[in-house]
Amino acid sequence: MASKENPPFGLLARFYDEILPGMHEMNRQARQRMLGTTMGTVGTVCDLACGNGGTAIELARAGKRVHAVDNSPEFCRIVRTRARAERLPIRVLRADMRNFRIPEPVDLVTCEFSSLNNLTDPRDLARIFRAVFQALRPGGRFLFDVNTLLSLDEQCRDTHWFESPRFKLVLRPAGLDLNGQRVRIDLEWFLPAGKLWRHVRETIFNVGWSDREIRQVLRRAGFKRPQFRDGMDVRPPMPGAKRGYDAYYLTRK
């Protein structure tokens, strides 16, 4: 997803694994617990907002036919490079998740690690769900997770510092708006430039919805009643994790 306010990830995509290590393992466990034996019946997958391709690569290794979709040119480049290195026939498509199209209907669409929150307008969720519905074959499943409104409020409280030999980053929230449904986060990057540092600012927005809103939008898009699990029930234990901060949904066309 992208707009003038919320452009595709650039530096954040390049340094993603250094800032958020362990995400692939977290996603794997949550996906296994949500889908269970159903995964054995899946032949085709669309990994929506695929990021650096951890899920797409794993599913392709398992013999699934995979479409990997992301709007970040840097993420798409990374996934293509990884797929070529392993000779995996992943179809990588750069597209906005609000109106993406893939060449064939699939058995499963995944959208992991709160990618759906990376929007500027809460109303865009309906556009995404309609696009996912069109991408699925009849009976196909849609698995996604979101950060809750409670988590969004938490994002507004703390400034975070990240550092590696390749960068320094200050991640600074700038408050909630839209009746508490959107938070702006400023990323202040400092990159080595000879003996000096080059400063780059990126800004991202995250939006959130109540469980009731998500279920209403799913129903209007045509999906059947979703299964729901709290994040603490499906992903590995995480330091500081709290119940009610992230939610996992599995629904069908």
C-alpha positions as CSV (number, residue, x, y, z in Angstrom):
1,M,0.0,0.0,0.0
2,A,1.3,3.5,-0.7
3,S,0.3,7.1,-1.0
4,K,2.1,10.4,-0.9
5,E,1.7,10.2,2.9
6,N,2.6,6.6,3.3
7,P,5.2,5.7,0.6
8,P,6.5,2.1,0.0
9,F,9.1,1.0,2.5
10,G,12.6,2.0,1.4
11,L,15.3,2.0,4.0
12,L,13.0,0.1,6.4
13,A,12.8,-2.7,3.7
14,R,16.6,-2.7,3.3
15,F,17.3,-3.1,7.0
16,Y,14.1,-5.0,8.0
17,D,15.7,-8.1,9.4
18,E,18.2,-6.1,11.6
19,I,15.4,-4.1,13.1
20,L,12.9,-6.9,13.5
21,P,14.7,-10.2,13.9
22,G,12.8,-13.4,14.3
23,M,9.7,-12.4,12.5
24,H,9.8,-15.3,10.1
25,E,9.8,-17.8,12.9
26,M,6.9,-16.0,14.6
27,N,4.9,-16.0,11.4
28,R,5.6,-19.6,10.7
29,Q,4.3,-20.8,14.1
30,A,1.2,-18.6,13.9
31,R,0.4,-19.8,10.4
32,Q,0.8,-23.4,11.4
33,R,-1.4,-23.0,14.4
34,M,-4.1,-21.2,12.5
35,L,-4.2,-23.5,9.4
36,G,-3.3,-26.8,10.9
37,T,-3.7,-29.7,8.5
38,T,-5.5,-27.4,6.1
39,M,-2.1,-26.4,4.7
40,G,-1.8,-29.9,3.1
41,T,-4.7,-29.1,0.8
42,V,-3.2,-25.8,-0.4
43,G,-1.6,-25.8,-3.9
44,T,-1.5,-22.1,-4.7
45,V,-0.8,-19.1,-2.5
46,C,-0.7,-15.4,-2.7
47,D,1.5,-13.8,0.0
48,L,0.2,-10.3,0.2
49,A,2.5,-7.6,1.5
50,C,5.2,-10.3,1.3
51,G,8.0,-8.1,2.8
52,N,11.4,-9.7,2.3
53,G,9.9,-13.0,1.2
54,G,10.4,-15.3,4.2
55,T,6.9,-16.8,4.0
56,A,6.9,-16.9,0.2
57,I,10.2,-18.7,0.1
58,E,9.1,-21.3,2.7
59,L,5.9,-22.1,0.9
60,A,7.7,-22.4,-2.4
61,R,10.2,-24.8,-0.9
62,A,7.2,-26.9,0.3
63,G,6.0,-27.2,-3.4
64,K,3.3,-24.5,-3.3
65,R,2.8,-22.3,-6.4
66,V,3.5,-18.8,-4.9
67,H,2.6,-15.3,-5.9
68,A,4.4,-12.7,-3.8
69,V,2.9,-9.2,-3.8
70,D,4.4,-6.0,-2.3
71,N,4.4,-2.4,-3.2
72,S,8.0,-1.7,-2.0
73,P,10.5,-1.9,-4.9
74,E,13.2,-2.8,-2.4
75,F,11.2,-5.7,-1.0
76,C,10.3,-7.0,-4.5
77,R,14.0,-6.8,-5.4
78,I,15.0,-8.8,-2.3
79,V,12.4,-11.5,-2.9
80,R,13.4,-11.9,-6.6
81,T,17.1,-12.2,-5.6
82,R,16.3,-14.8,-2.9
83,A,14.0,-16.8,-5.3
84,R,16.7,-16.8,-8.1
85,A,19.4,-17.9,-5.6
86,E,17.3,-21.0,-4.6
87,R,15.8,-21.5,-8.1
88,L,12.3,-21.2,-6.8
89,P,9.6,-20.2,-9.3
90,I,8.0,-17.4,-7.2
91,R,6.0,-14.9,-9.2
92,V,6.9,-11.5,-7.7
93,L,4.4,-8.7,-8.4
94,R,4.8,-5.1,-7.3
95,A,1.3,-3.9,-6.5
96,D,-0.8,-1.9,-4.0
97,M,-2.7,-4.3,-1.8
98,R,-5.8,-2.2,-2.2
99,N,-6.2,-3.1,-5.8
100,F,-3.8,-6.0,-6.6
101,R,-4.5,-8.6,-9.2
102,I,-2.8,-12.0,-9.7
103,P,-2.9,-14.2,-12.8
104,E,-4.9,-17.1,-11.3
105,P,-7.2,-17.7,-8.4
106,V,-5.4,-19.2,-5.4
107,D,-6.3,-21.5,-2.5
108,L,-4.9,-19.2,0.2
109,V,-4.0,-15.6,0.7
110,T,-1.8,-14.7,3.6
111,C,-1.1,-11.2,4.9
112,E,1.2,-11.4,7.9
113,F,2.9,-9.3,10.6
114,S,0.2,-6.6,10.7
115,S,0.8,-5.5,7.1
116,L,-2.9,-4.5,6.9
117,N,-2.3,-1.8,9.5
118,N,0.1,0.0,7.2
119,L,-2.5,2.3,5.7
120,T,-3.4,6.0,6.0
121,D,-7.2,5.6,5.8
122,P,-9.2,3.1,7.8
123,R,-11.7,2.9,5.0
124,D,-9.2,1.3,2.7
125,L,-9.6,-2.0,4.5
126,A,-12.8,-2.7,2.5
127,R,-10.8,-2.2,-0.7
128,I,-8.2,-4.7,0.4
129,F,-10.8,-7.3,1.4
130,R,-12.6,-7.0,-1.9
131,A,-9.3,-7.5,-3.8
132,V,-8.5,-10.5,-1.7
133,F,-11.9,-12.0,-2.3
134,Q,-11.4,-11.7,-6.0
135,A,-8.0,-13.4,-5.8
136,L,-9.4,-16.5,-4.1
137,R,-11.0,-19.5,-5.7
138,P,-14.4,-20.5,-4.2
139,G,-13.7,-22.1,-0.8
140,G,-10.2,-20.4,-0.7
141,R,-9.0,-19.1,2.7
142,F,-7.7,-15.8,3.8
143,L,-5.3,-15.7,6.8
144,F,-4.2,-12.3,8.3
145,D,-3.2,-10.7,11.5
146,V,-3.6,-7.1,12.7
147,N,-2.4,-4.9,15.6
148,T,-5.4,-3.8,17.7
149,L,-6.5,-0.3,18.7
150,L,-4.9,-1.0,22.1
151,S,-1.6,-1.8,20.4
152,L,-1.9,1.4,18.3
153,D,-2.3,3.4,21.4
154,E,0.8,1.8,22.8
155,Q,2.8,2.7,19.7
156,C,2.3,6.4,20.6
157,R,4.0,6.3,23.9
158,D,7.7,5.4,23.3
159,T,10.6,6.4,21.2
160,H,12.9,3.5,20.1
161,W,16.5,3.4,19.1
162,F,18.1,0.9,16.8
163,E,21.8,0.7,15.8
164,S,24.0,-1.5,13.7
165,P,27.3,-1.0,11.7
166,R,25.2,0.0,8.7
167,F,22.8,2.5,10.3
168,K,21.4,4.3,13.3
169,L,17.6,4.7,13.6
170,V,15.3,6.7,15.9
171,L,11.7,5.6,15.6
172,R,9.5,8.3,17.0
173,P,5.7,8.2,17.2
174,A,3.8,11.5,16.6
175,G,0.4,10.9,18.2
176,L,-3.0,9.5,17.3
177,D,-5.6,11.1,15.1
178,L,-8.8,10.0,13.2
179,N,-10.5,9.3,16.6
180,G,-7.7,7.2,17.8
181,Q,-7.5,5.0,14.7
182,R,-4.3,6.2,13.2
183,V,-0.7,6.8,14.4
184,R,2.1,8.6,12.5
185,I,5.6,7.3,13.1
186,D,8.7,9.2,12.0
187,L,11.8,7.2,11.2
188,E,15.0,9.3,11.6
189,W,17.8,7.4,9.8
190,F,21.5,8.1,10.1
191,L,23.6,6.4,7.4
192,P,27.4,6.3,7.2
193,A,28.8,8.8,4.6
194,G,32.5,8.7,4.9
195,K,33.5,10.3,8.2
196,L,30.1,11.8,8.5
197,W,26.5,10.7,8.8
198,R,23.7,11.3,6.3
199,H,20.2,12.0,7.7
200,V,17.1,10.6,6.0
201,R,13.6,10.9,7.3
202,E,10.8,8.4,6.5
203,T,7.3,8.6,7.7
204,I,4.8,5.7,8.0
205,F,1.2,5.6,9.2
206,N,-0.5,2.7,10.9
207,V,-4.3,2.5,11.3
208,G,-6.5,0.1,13.3
209,W,-10.0,-1.2,13.7
210,S,-12.1,-2.9,16.4
211,D,-12.9,-6.6,16.0
212,R,-16.5,-5.6,15.2
213,E,-15.4,-3.4,12.3
214,I,-13.2,-6.1,10.9
215,R,-16.0,-8.7,11.0
216,Q,-18.4,-6.2,9.3
217,V,-16.0,-5.4,6.5
218,L,-15.2,-9.1,5.9
219,R,-18.9,-9.9,5.7
220,R,-19.6,-7.1,3.3
221,A,-16.7,-8.3,1.1
222,G,-18.4,-11.7,0.9
223,F,-16.3,-13.7,3.4
224,K,-17.8,-16.3,5.7
225,R,-17.6,-16.1,9.5
226,P,-13.9,-15.8,10.6
227,Q,-12.1,-17.8,13.2
228,F,-10.3,-15.5,15.7
229,R,-7.3,-16.1,17.9
230,D,-5.4,-13.7,20.2
231,G,-1.8,-13.4,19.2
232,M,-0.6,-14.8,22.5
233,D,-2.4,-18.1,21.7
234,V,-0.7,-18.7,18.3
235,R,2.7,-17.1,18.1
236,P,5.9,-17.9,20.1
237,P,6.3,-16.2,23.5
238,M,7.6,-12.6,23.2
239,P,9.1,-10.4,25.9
240,G,6.6,-7.8,27.0
241,A,3.8,-9.3,25.0
242,K,0.3,-8.7,26.2
243,R,-3.1,-10.2,25.5
244,G,-5.3,-8.0,23.3
245,Y,-2.5,-6.4,21.3
246,D,-2.7,-8.4,18.1
247,A,-5.3,-10.6,16.5
248,Y,-5.3,-13.4,13.9
249,Y,-8.2,-14.1,11.6
250,L,-8.9,-17.0,9.2
251,T,-11.9,-16.8,6.9
252,R,-13.2,-18.4,3.7
253,K,-14.6,-17.2,0.4
